[in-house]
Amino acid sequence: AQEFKKEEEKRKSYMTYSDYLNKQRERLKSAESSMIARDREKREVENMLKAHENKMRAGTTLFKQKQEEKVRMTQINFGSRIDRALQRQKQQEENEAVQKLNNMIQKH
């Protein structure tokens, strides 16, 4: 009976050691899974930041394009106004020249 008790104690100690090992394995697994989850969270945050930066960059680019378009349209409008003014001036000079010629013809 004494030897049987010793064997039983040994078996219990082995059981507890294997339980200990199983617990360690569980802790390792949970630590790994929490690390994986943390890495995933970190990646998600990084991706969100990148997406936000890209949106901002695209928005800035779009804003710049709109500004450039406004400037270009202003230049076109201003240029066409100058062209029209030059055209009017040229027309006026031609009219004056024709008027002078008519006056000279009428005098003679």
QUIDA-V191287 format. One record per pair of residues at least 4 apart in sequence whose ideal C-beta (glycine too) atoms are under 6 Angstrom apart, sorted by sequence separation. I is the first residue (numbers start at 0). GAP is how many residues later the second one is. If there is no record, write none. Layout:
# QUIDA-V191287
I	GAP
I	GAP
This chain:
# QUIDA-V191287
73	4
74	4
